[in-house]
Amino acid sequence: MTTVDVLYRYGIAPPESAMIALNNLREVYGIRRIDFSEAEKTVRIEYDATRLNEPTIRGLLARTGLNIIEAVSTLPPQPTPEEIAAAQAAAAAAAAAKAAPPPQK
C-alpha cells in the first residue's frame, strides 16, 4: 500500500449537507483519513494510491458540495537554481576564508 496526502483549500464555509457528505467519504474504500480544519479552511485526505488517485479524490470532494478553491502543496517551497548557486558560492567563500592563513602584522 502506498499512502498519499492531498491538501485542498476551500472557500466558503460548507453547509451541513456538505459536512455530512464529507463524513461519508470515510467509507470509500482506499480513503484512510480525512482532516478538516475550519481555521485554515483546508481539508487533508490521506488515501491509498494503489486504489485511488488525486483526480478521483478531487471529484469525490466536488460531489460533496465543498467549494474547493485550490490544491495546496504539502512540500515546503523548493529553492530556485539561482538560490542554490548563491548558497554554494557563499559556502565556498566561507570555507576559503576559514582556510586562508591569518594576515601578518
PyMOL CGO cylinders between C-alpha atoms (Angstrom):
from pymol import cmd
from pymol.cgo import CYLINDER

trace = [
    CYLINDER, 0.00, 0.00, 0.00, 1.22, 3.49, -0.88, 0.3, 1, 1, 1, 1, 1, 1,
    CYLINDER, 1.22, 3.49, -0.88, -0.35, 6.28, 1.12, 0.3, 1, 1, 1, 1, 1, 1,
    CYLINDER, -0.35, 6.28, 1.12, -0.60, 9.80, -0.27, 0.3, 1, 1, 1, 1, 1, 1,
    CYLINDER, -0.60, 9.80, -0.27, -1.76, 13.02, 1.38, 0.3, 1, 1, 1, 1, 1, 1,
    CYLINDER, -1.76, 13.02, 1.38, -3.51, 15.77, -0.56, 0.3, 1, 1, 1, 1, 1, 1,
    CYLINDER, -3.51, 15.77, -0.56, -4.44, 19.13, 0.89, 0.3, 1, 1, 1, 1, 1, 1,
    CYLINDER, -4.44, 19.13, 0.89, -7.17, 21.36, -0.52, 0.3, 1, 1, 1, 1, 1, 1,
    CYLINDER, -7.17, 21.36, -0.52, -8.19, 24.89, 0.42, 0.3, 1, 1, 1, 1, 1, 1,
    CYLINDER, -8.19, 24.89, 0.42, -11.90, 25.65, 0.29, 0.3, 1, 1, 1, 1, 1, 1,
    CYLINDER, -11.90, 25.65, 0.29, -13.72, 28.96, 0.01, 0.3, 1, 1, 1, 1, 1, 1,
    CYLINDER, -13.72, 28.96, 0.01, -16.97, 29.50, 1.84, 0.3, 1, 1, 1, 1, 1, 1,
    CYLINDER, -16.97, 29.50, 1.84, -17.87, 27.56, 4.95, 0.3, 1, 1, 1, 1, 1, 1,
    CYLINDER, -17.87, 27.56, 4.95, -19.50, 24.30, 3.92, 0.3, 1, 1, 1, 1, 1, 1,
    CYLINDER, -19.50, 24.30, 3.92, -23.19, 23.76, 4.68, 0.3, 1, 1, 1, 1, 1, 1,
    CYLINDER, -23.19, 23.76, 4.68, -24.30, 20.92, 6.91, 0.3, 1, 1, 1, 1, 1, 1,
    CYLINDER, -24.30, 20.92, 6.91, -25.15, 18.74, 3.91, 0.3, 1, 1, 1, 1, 1, 1,
    CYLINDER, -25.15, 18.74, 3.91, -21.56, 19.06, 2.63, 0.3, 1, 1, 1, 1, 1, 1,
    CYLINDER, -21.56, 19.06, 2.63, -20.19, 18.14, 6.06, 0.3, 1, 1, 1, 1, 1, 1,
    CYLINDER, -20.19, 18.14, 6.06, -22.38, 15.04, 6.18, 0.3, 1, 1, 1, 1, 1, 1,
    CYLINDER, -22.38, 15.04, 6.18, -21.27, 14.05, 2.68, 0.3, 1, 1, 1, 1, 1, 1,
    CYLINDER, -21.27, 14.05, 2.68, -17.63, 14.70, 3.67, 0.3, 1, 1, 1, 1, 1, 1,
    CYLINDER, -17.63, 14.70, 3.67, -18.06, 12.44, 6.68, 0.3, 1, 1, 1, 1, 1, 1,
    CYLINDER, -18.06, 12.44, 6.68, -19.49, 9.73, 4.40, 0.3, 1, 1, 1, 1, 1, 1,
    CYLINDER, -19.49, 9.73, 4.40, -16.30, 9.85, 2.30, 0.3, 1, 1, 1, 1, 1, 1,
    CYLINDER, -16.30, 9.85, 2.30, -14.61, 7.98, 5.15, 0.3, 1, 1, 1, 1, 1, 1,
    CYLINDER, -14.61, 7.98, 5.15, -16.49, 4.90, 3.96, 0.3, 1, 1, 1, 1, 1, 1,
    CYLINDER, -16.49, 4.90, 3.96, -14.92, 4.98, 0.47, 0.3, 1, 1, 1, 1, 1, 1,
    CYLINDER, -14.92, 4.98, 0.47, -12.51, 2.06, 0.14, 0.3, 1, 1, 1, 1, 1, 1,
    CYLINDER, -12.51, 2.06, 0.14, -9.00, 3.49, -0.09, 0.3, 1, 1, 1, 1, 1, 1,
    CYLINDER, -9.00, 3.49, -0.09, -9.57, 6.67, 1.91, 0.3, 1, 1, 1, 1, 1, 1,
    CYLINDER, -9.57, 6.67, 1.91, -7.62, 6.30, 5.12, 0.3, 1, 1, 1, 1, 1, 1,
    CYLINDER, -7.62, 6.30, 5.12, -8.10, 9.63, 6.89, 0.3, 1, 1, 1, 1, 1, 1,
    CYLINDER, -8.10, 9.63, 6.89, -9.83, 12.99, 6.49, 0.3, 1, 1, 1, 1, 1, 1,
    CYLINDER, -9.83, 12.99, 6.49, -8.68, 16.03, 8.49, 0.3, 1, 1, 1, 1, 1, 1,
    CYLINDER, -8.68, 16.03, 8.49, -10.84, 19.12, 8.28, 0.3, 1, 1, 1, 1, 1, 1,
    CYLINDER, -10.84, 19.12, 8.28, -9.53, 22.49, 9.54, 0.3, 1, 1, 1, 1, 1, 1,
    CYLINDER, -9.53, 22.49, 9.54, -12.05, 25.29, 9.76, 0.3, 1, 1, 1, 1, 1, 1,
    CYLINDER, -12.05, 25.29, 9.76, -9.38, 27.73, 11.00, 0.3, 1, 1, 1, 1, 1, 1,
    CYLINDER, -9.38, 27.73, 11.00, -7.15, 27.20, 7.93, 0.3, 1, 1, 1, 1, 1, 1,
    CYLINDER, -7.15, 27.20, 7.93, -10.07, 26.44, 5.59, 0.3, 1, 1, 1, 1, 1, 1,
    CYLINDER, -10.07, 26.44, 5.59, -8.41, 23.23, 4.47, 0.3, 1, 1, 1, 1, 1, 1,
    CYLINDER, -8.41, 23.23, 4.47, -9.24, 19.57, 4.14, 0.3, 1, 1, 1, 1, 1, 1,
    CYLINDER, -9.24, 19.57, 4.14, -6.46, 16.96, 4.08, 0.3, 1, 1, 1, 1, 1, 1,
    CYLINDER, -6.46, 16.96, 4.08, -7.17, 13.50, 2.77, 0.3, 1, 1, 1, 1, 1, 1,
    CYLINDER, -7.17, 13.50, 2.77, -4.87, 10.52, 3.14, 0.3, 1, 1, 1, 1, 1, 1,
    CYLINDER, -4.87, 10.52, 3.14, -5.62, 7.77, 0.66, 0.3, 1, 1, 1, 1, 1, 1,
    CYLINDER, -5.62, 7.77, 0.66, -4.22, 4.54, -0.72, 0.3, 1, 1, 1, 1, 1, 1,
    CYLINDER, -4.22, 4.54, -0.72, -2.66, 5.38, -4.09, 0.3, 1, 1, 1, 1, 1, 1,
    CYLINDER, -2.66, 5.38, -4.09, -2.95, 1.77, -5.25, 0.3, 1, 1, 1, 1, 1, 1,
    CYLINDER, -2.95, 1.77, -5.25, -6.74, 2.16, -5.09, 0.3, 1, 1, 1, 1, 1, 1,
    CYLINDER, -6.74, 2.16, -5.09, -7.41, 5.85, -5.81, 0.3, 1, 1, 1, 1, 1, 1,
    CYLINDER, -7.41, 5.85, -5.81, -5.73, 8.84, -7.48, 0.3, 1, 1, 1, 1, 1, 1,
    CYLINDER, -5.73, 8.84, -7.48, -5.80, 12.61, -6.96, 0.3, 1, 1, 1, 1, 1, 1,
    CYLINDER, -5.80, 12.61, -6.96, -8.37, 13.41, -9.70, 0.3, 1, 1, 1, 1, 1, 1,
    CYLINDER, -8.37, 13.41, -9.70, -10.72, 10.81, -8.18, 0.3, 1, 1, 1, 1, 1, 1,
    CYLINDER, -10.72, 10.81, -8.18, -10.29, 12.34, -4.70, 0.3, 1, 1, 1, 1, 1, 1,
    CYLINDER, -10.29, 12.34, -4.70, -10.94, 15.82, -6.10, 0.3, 1, 1, 1, 1, 1, 1,
    CYLINDER, -10.94, 15.82, -6.10, -14.06, 14.54, -7.88, 0.3, 1, 1, 1, 1, 1, 1,
    CYLINDER, -14.06, 14.54, -7.88, -15.36, 12.92, -4.69, 0.3, 1, 1, 1, 1, 1, 1,
    CYLINDER, -15.36, 12.92, -4.69, -14.82, 16.19, -2.83, 0.3, 1, 1, 1, 1, 1, 1,
    CYLINDER, -14.82, 16.19, -2.83, -16.62, 18.14, -5.56, 0.3, 1, 1, 1, 1, 1, 1,
    CYLINDER, -16.62, 18.14, -5.56, -19.62, 15.81, -5.23, 0.3, 1, 1, 1, 1, 1, 1,
    CYLINDER, -19.62, 15.81, -5.23, -19.87, 16.59, -1.51, 0.3, 1, 1, 1, 1, 1, 1,
    CYLINDER, -19.87, 16.59, -1.51, -20.61, 20.23, -2.32, 0.3, 1, 1, 1, 1, 1, 1,
    CYLINDER, -20.61, 20.23, -2.32, -17.41, 21.52, -0.72, 0.3, 1, 1, 1, 1, 1, 1,
    CYLINDER, -17.41, 21.52, -0.72, -16.23, 24.67, -2.53, 0.3, 1, 1, 1, 1, 1, 1,
    CYLINDER, -16.23, 24.67, -2.53, -12.64, 23.63, -3.41, 0.3, 1, 1, 1, 1, 1, 1,
    CYLINDER, -12.64, 23.63, -3.41, -10.52, 26.61, -4.47, 0.3, 1, 1, 1, 1, 1, 1,
    CYLINDER, -10.52, 26.61, -4.47, -7.09, 25.02, -4.92, 0.3, 1, 1, 1, 1, 1, 1,
    CYLINDER, -7.09, 25.02, -4.92, -4.84, 22.11, -4.15, 0.3, 1, 1, 1, 1, 1, 1,
    CYLINDER, -4.84, 22.11, -4.15, -2.15, 23.14, -1.69, 0.3, 1, 1, 1, 1, 1, 1,
    CYLINDER, -2.15, 23.14, -1.69, 1.34, 21.69, -1.88, 0.3, 1, 1, 1, 1, 1, 1,
    CYLINDER, 1.34, 21.69, -1.88, 2.33, 19.72, 1.19, 0.3, 1, 1, 1, 1, 1, 1,
    CYLINDER, 2.33, 19.72, 1.19, 6.02, 20.15, 0.34, 0.3, 1, 1, 1, 1, 1, 1,
    CYLINDER, 6.02, 20.15, 0.34, 7.98, 23.17, 1.56, 0.3, 1, 1, 1, 1, 1, 1,
    CYLINDER, 7.98, 23.17, 1.56, 8.93, 25.69, -1.13, 0.3, 1, 1, 1, 1, 1, 1,
    CYLINDER, 8.93, 25.69, -1.13, 11.94, 24.49, -3.10, 0.3, 1, 1, 1, 1, 1, 1,
    CYLINDER, 11.94, 24.49, -3.10, 14.88, 26.84, -3.79, 0.3, 1, 1, 1, 1, 1, 1,
    CYLINDER, 14.88, 26.84, -3.79, 15.42, 28.11, -7.31, 0.3, 1, 1, 1, 1, 1, 1,
    CYLINDER, 15.42, 28.11, -7.31, 18.64, 27.20, -9.17, 0.3, 1, 1, 1, 1, 1, 1,
    CYLINDER, 18.64, 27.20, -9.17, 19.85, 30.77, -8.61, 0.3, 1, 1, 1, 1, 1, 1,
    CYLINDER, 19.85, 30.77, -8.61, 19.33, 30.46, -4.85, 0.3, 1, 1, 1, 1, 1, 1,
    CYLINDER, 19.33, 30.46, -4.85, 21.20, 27.15, -4.81, 0.3, 1, 1, 1, 1, 1, 1,
    CYLINDER, 21.20, 27.15, -4.81, 24.12, 28.65, -6.75, 0.3, 1, 1, 1, 1, 1, 1,
    CYLINDER, 24.12, 28.65, -6.75, 24.26, 31.67, -4.42, 0.3, 1, 1, 1, 1, 1, 1,
    CYLINDER, 24.26, 31.67, -4.42, 24.26, 29.42, -1.33, 0.3, 1, 1, 1, 1, 1, 1,
    CYLINDER, 24.26, 29.42, -1.33, 27.03, 27.26, -2.78, 0.3, 1, 1, 1, 1, 1, 1,
    CYLINDER, 27.03, 27.26, -2.78, 29.11, 30.33, -3.63, 0.3, 1, 1, 1, 1, 1, 1,
    CYLINDER, 29.11, 30.33, -3.63, 28.64, 31.72, -0.12, 0.3, 1, 1, 1, 1, 1, 1,
    CYLINDER, 28.64, 31.72, -0.12, 29.63, 28.38, 1.42, 0.3, 1, 1, 1, 1, 1, 1,
    CYLINDER, 29.63, 28.38, 1.42, 32.72, 28.18, -0.79, 0.3, 1, 1, 1, 1, 1, 1,
    CYLINDER, 32.72, 28.18, -0.79, 33.73, 31.74, 0.13, 0.3, 1, 1, 1, 1, 1, 1,
    CYLINDER, 33.73, 31.74, 0.13, 33.28, 31.00, 3.83, 0.3, 1, 1, 1, 1, 1, 1,
    CYLINDER, 33.28, 31.00, 3.83, 35.36, 27.83, 3.55, 0.3, 1, 1, 1, 1, 1, 1,
    CYLINDER, 35.36, 27.83, 3.55, 38.09, 29.69, 1.67, 0.3, 1, 1, 1, 1, 1, 1,
    CYLINDER, 38.09, 29.69, 1.67, 38.15, 32.47, 4.27, 0.3, 1, 1, 1, 1, 1, 1,
    CYLINDER, 38.15, 32.47, 4.27, 38.41, 29.92, 7.07, 0.3, 1, 1, 1, 1, 1, 1,
    CYLINDER, 38.41, 29.92, 7.07, 41.23, 28.04, 5.33, 0.3, 1, 1, 1, 1, 1, 1,
    CYLINDER, 41.23, 28.04, 5.33, 43.25, 31.17, 4.48, 0.3, 1, 1, 1, 1, 1, 1,
    CYLINDER, 43.25, 31.17, 4.48, 46.13, 31.96, 6.84, 0.3, 1, 1, 1, 1, 1, 1,
    CYLINDER, 46.13, 31.96, 6.84, 45.61, 34.90, 9.20, 0.3, 1, 1, 1, 1, 1, 1,
    CYLINDER, 45.61, 34.90, 9.20, 47.05, 38.21, 7.99, 0.3, 1, 1, 1, 1, 1, 1,
    CYLINDER, 47.05, 38.21, 7.99, 50.62, 39.02, 9.14, 0.3, 1, 1, 1, 1, 1, 1,
    CYLINDER, 50.62, 39.02, 9.14, 51.18, 42.10, 11.29, 0.3, 1, 1, 1, 1, 1, 1,
]
cmd.load_cgo(trace, "trace")
